[in-house]
């Protein structure tokens, strides 16, 4: 499954409305965000029952304030539009898969 990029709040709300969504809030100038990006593509191929989304918070700053995002990357797992859990900073592929598996229960 591919990682999709979203640049409007309305698009995000629609995308996360049903099922599980893994949302990476990032900026293009963030080093750890750049390191995380290829891992998300790999993880999206393994956890193919989850939608993977990237949101550049410089393009949609209202999302960052609404979700109280203070550091990037910040990654949220949503179920049916509601946040379940999140982490901040870089994680390895096994750590990301563990985060997903622990929070999908």
N, C-alpha and C positions, 0 to 999 in steps of 0.2 A: 504494500500500500504506500502511496506517496505522501509526502508532507506538503500540505497546502499552506500558502501564505494568504493572510487576510489583512486588509488595510482599512476596514471600517467596522465600527461597533455593531452595526446592524448585521453585517456578514457573520461576525463572531457569534452573536446571539443565536442566529439561525443555525450555524454550523454545530454548536454545542447543545442544541435543544434536545436531541434524542441520543441515547446511548452514552458510551464512554468517549471522552475527548481528552487528549493530552495536548496541552497548550503551552508552547514555549514563548515567553515574553522576552524579547531581546532588543538589541540595537546593533546596527552594522559596525559600529566602532568598538564594540566590546570583544576583547580577546577570548575570554572563556566561552562567550556565545559562539564564536567562530569554531572553537574546538568541539563544542557540543553538537553543532549542526550535522556533521556526518554520522554521528552516533544515533541521532534521532532517525535518520533514514534507515540505518541498519535495524534499529529496534522496531520501526514501523513495519518492516518485513516479517519480523518474528511475531509481534503482537498485532496481527492483522485484523483483530476484532475491535480495534480502537482507532478512532480518527486522530491523526497527528496534524497539529496546526501551529504555525509560526505567526507571531504578531510583533511587528516592529513598534515599540512603544513611542518612538520619536514620531511616527506617523499617526498614532492614535493615543495621545497622552491622557485622554480622559479615562481610558481603561486602566492605566497605571494608577491613577489616583483613586478610582473606584475600588480596585482590588488591593489598595495600600501597598503597591510594589515599590520598594525602596532600593533594592539591589537587583542587578541582572547578571546572568540570566535567572529568571524566576519561572518555574514550571508548575502549572496547575493540572490536576486531574479532575475533570468534571464528569458528573453523571446526570443526564437529563437536565443540563443547564445549571446544575448546582455544584459549587466547588466541594470536592471531597477532601483533598489534601494538596500540599504543595511542597516544593523544595527550592532552595536558593543556591546558586553556584553550579559548578561543574560536577558531574557524576560520571562514572564509568558505565559502560554498557551493562555489566552485571548489576550494578547498583540501580540503574534505571529500571531494568526488568524486575528487580526485587521490589522497588517502589510501586510499580504497577501491580504486581501480583499481590502484594500485601494490602493494597487499597481497593482492589476489585472485589473483595469478599463481601 
